[in-house]
Amino acid sequence: MVSPTSKSEEKETPSPRNVYHIGGLQVRFPYQPYGTQLAFMSRVISTLDRSQRDGRCHALLESPTGTGKTLSLLCSALAWQQSYTSRFPKGNLARKRSIFIPDTQSPSSTEPSNVVEVEIPSRTPTIFYASRTHAQITQVIREYRKTAYRVPMAVLGARKRSCTNRRVQRKPYLNEICRSLIKDRMKPKCPEFIGTDEIVAHPSLQQNEVHDIEDLVKIGYTVRGCPYFASWDMFDKAQIVFCPYSYIVDQVIRESNEKKLRNKLRGAIIIFDEAHNMEDIARESGSIDLGEETLFKLQSELQDIAVEVPQIYQPVCDVIDGLIRWIGSKKDSLAKRDPQHYFSSWTGDKALRELEESNITRKDFLKLSKRFNMAIETSEKLHHLSEISLSTLQELLTTLGYFFSRDGNHILDYELGLQRRFIKRGDSSGKWTHTLSLWCMNPSVVFKAIVDLSSSIILTSGTLSPMDSFSSELGMQFGSCLEAPHVVDANQQVWAAGIFSGPNNQPLNASYKTNNEYPFQDALGISLEEICSIVPGGSLVFFPSYKLMEKLCTRWRQTGQWSRLCLEKDIFIEPSGGATGEFENVLKEYYDCIGGKKRLFGGRNRRAVDFKKGGGGGAFFAVCRGKVSEGLDFSDDNARAVIIVGIPFPNLRDVLVELKRSYNDTFKSSRNLLGGGEWYCQQAYRALNQAAGRCIRHRFDYGAIIFLDERYRQQRNRVSISKWLRQSIKLYDNFEESMQDLKSFFPSAKKHVDSKMLSYKEVIDLECVVQTEPETSVVINGSSAASPFSCSSGLTLERGGSASVNSHALKRRKFINSAANIIDLEKDNDQDMTTRKIEFGSDSSTETRARVQISCLLCRSPLGHPDNNGSSYLSCLVTRSSKKYLLSLLKETSRSEMPTSVSVIVTDCSLVDQRLCAEEGEEGVWCEQDGCVFNTIFCPFCSVPNTTCLGVQIMATDSSNVQFLSKMLFFSDHLNVMGDAAIKETLLEHKGD
């Protein structure tokens, strides 16, 4: 329900606008929240309340992309933190708690020595917000800027991203060089390290101002200071910390920096965003792969230094010598998997016996770990070992620590493996390599240490489904789980379909049993051709594996299907591995293609080619679990369709997959795990949901999500698809029928979204800080949160509220990218920006939509882009506009009084002759009153250049003018228009106004 803010509450809150009462707290949120966001924030607050009441409480929260998940997390967690002192004056965290420390285990003791009782200080819990990459952290901080909360913060990153010492910043082994320069902290040799305090004291960072790594680097260059160490200085007082996963999950990093991280994690609130792969991340953090060459390098360095300091390094050197001898003794007796791959593994007591041959015993591990720690600490101070060798030692000690921890209870959770592979080189030669592995099969071995340290862990992502495995795999109970609905109208904006057969009723089945058959491969190629001919803009096509994708592409090139696909769309292929930057280059080409830039062919004498006949745009062939499926933005035309071929089950022949399935079957009952087959299926559907999530990225987006495989006919193969999508899937046995429905979807969805955008009226400033009218507060208690304006489908009915939290941010980034160096809407140094308002939807009176031919009034040259038939008809909107820049242009050309509005013809840039459009890199003119970046367009065909001003191209906009982005606004008086009577009548009406 909605209730006005009380007088007492007004006193507590300086500005009562945008204050919502959720779970007993006042939460300041910069927009009118959706029902989804209110429910999400309610779950966060109730989880944190329970963590203080019961000692610990954790949450598993899924909210689809575009629903403002990040902003909801930040606002609710910070509101709870802010109220902590008054709500818990005695400090509920002041209690003893068991802490798990894997690397100090004494296997002979009765009680595990690595479980210790520690006194948790009574302090306000620190919020750790962790995401996968630095780029995602930058996006999170951008969302934090939008909130009304400002607390001491820190953002942690790698040295290589922060170093401002120009002499060393681009050198390999930067960490090693950095440590050597500052080993004497009293007389450091790095001048930037000396200037660290100058960064912390910089005026732009005072008053808890929001900053990211890039901001610190800019300041570092200005004052000649070190951003890396400045961030750690700010970490001491920080109440919210932004960092990559590794800083929390990886014990080596967690225990570094004088154990600052581990100490601050005690009693903390940890938010893992994009946490759908957390099980895999935890397993990898507790595992190690040691290549033979790495071991040889470490052995050589240890032997040299052991001569000088034998008491420290000789015991460690003996262990490495033992591992190398063990590999040599086993490599010729490994089980054959194929002619170029041999592998054997051991677990439990068998693994212990194998390790004993390398001088690693359960009885003496505590003593050995002390020797390892001594060698590591000495090398860090005196730089005896290279960075790679030091890192190898740390990882080996950490993994062995987990293996022997809890009095040896985790020995059965590990597989000791040895592989022998033949690695081919480019010249068809190659060599045999050997890799020793100690693989963790149970992620709770690693995650338990984090659970024991923190008071609350919140795992969240746009695609956590299926959720069943998280509790059993991570060894923790979730007090709250949520699968939030989407904010889009799934019936109007999403066409979700399972298509079971291609043309001529050929079954589509991409399983390993049938994907080698030519009838399937050919039917799939024709199906993709038909779909691409219908879908406008971009399509993402996801395959289960690189191997299948390459196999299909090879077949289609042989049959001519590839050429037919290329006639419909430009094809881009996600590279498998490849050199650094290769993927980024392909991605840029794809975005350029969708943006209307023609691809270049022909090597040195490249030429632009545009031979597509159908839906136009491009198709990106990618792989589930690849880079395209993880965290990239494919909003709007970048992905009008996501097509998923088959079901992305992991490779059954993969050694790790086999071992994990076997492990889960063995311990299904005793450790409450999913069975191997069930775990295997859940891995597939989590990857599928992640790929499907690339399509709908904000509330005004629309697109098709198509599952091409007859196995989706079975209910059991659809039940694990994300809840918001699963309920809308249509099932088709007839391919032609599905294509007819797909054809009708896109114009219908576009019309629905256009109507939604044009009728949506709001007042918004350029910083996206919306003041809701009237002033109201929403009261939400517990987990029963529901928007006062929400309908049963979960879609919030907008009544004067703001646009999607993420849609504005995504649009804004897109505008900045498309008009580089023109205007930075993120800058907040303009004081007027905080109060400037722009009215949305004011240019939409007296509209007529039609298909017309337009030509220059002076030279009569057609201005439309010719279609397949040579016709230059284009879809347009005839309306009036009061944009100040347009009016000023009209006054310049006519030398008459400034009019109040002007008749214009609005059409997409892609529909006109491309010689009218701005060239790449060309800057436009920012008109503050209009909220747009304009490029004036002249007729390119008139004999005298720049004579006939035809109107403007909109190159970028602020968030309230999104309907004008990439549009041409032509002066109707400067055109010759050929169309039906209604068009002429409308133009006459406009002239008479």
ABEGO torsion letter per residue (X at the ends): XBBBBBAAAAAABABABGBBBBGGBBBBBABBBBAAAAAAAAAAAAAAAAAAAAGBBBBBBBBBBGAGAAAAAAAAAAAAAAAAAAABAAGAABBBBBBBBAAABBAABABBAABBBBBBBBBBBBBBBBBABAAAAAAAAAAAAABABBBBBBBBBBAAAABABAAAAABBGAAAAAAAAAABAABBABAAAAAAAAAAABAAABGGBBBBAAAAAAAAAAAGBBAAAAAAAAAAABABBBBBAAAAABAAAAABGGGAAAAAABGBBBBBBGAAAAAAAAAAAABBBBBAAAAAAAAAAAAAAAAABAAAAAAAAAAAAAAAAAAAAAAAABBBABAABBBBBBBEAAAAAAAAAAGBBAAAAAAAAAAAAAAAAAAAAAGABBAAAAAAAAAAAAAAAAAABGGGAAAAABBBBBBBBBBBBAAGBEBBBBBBBBBBABAAAAAAAAAAABABBBBBBABAOBAAAAAAAAGBBBABBBBBBBABBAAAABBBBBBABBBGGBBBBABAAAAABAAAAAAAAAAAAAAAAABBEBBBBBBABAAAAAAAAAAAAAAGAAAAAAAABBBBBBBBEEBBGAAAAAAAAAAAAAAGBBBBBGEABBBBBBABABAEEBBBBBBBGBAAABGBBBBEAABABBBBBEBBBBBAABAAAAAAAAAAAAAAAAAGBBBAAAAAAAAAAAAAAAAAAAABABAABBEBBBBBBAAAABAAAAAABBAAAAAABBBBABAAAAAAAAAAAAAAAAAAAAAAAAABBBBBBAAGBBBBOBBBBBBBBEAABBBAABBAAGBBBBBGBBBBAAAAAAAAAAAAAABBGABBAABAABAAAAABBBBBGAAABGBBBBBBBBBBAAAGBBABBBBAAGBABBBBBBBBBABAAAAAAAAAAAGBBBBABBBBBBBBAAABBAAABBBBGBBBBBBAAAGBBBBBBBBAABABBGABBAEBBBABBBAAAAAABGBBBBBAAABBBBBBAAAAAAAAAAAAX
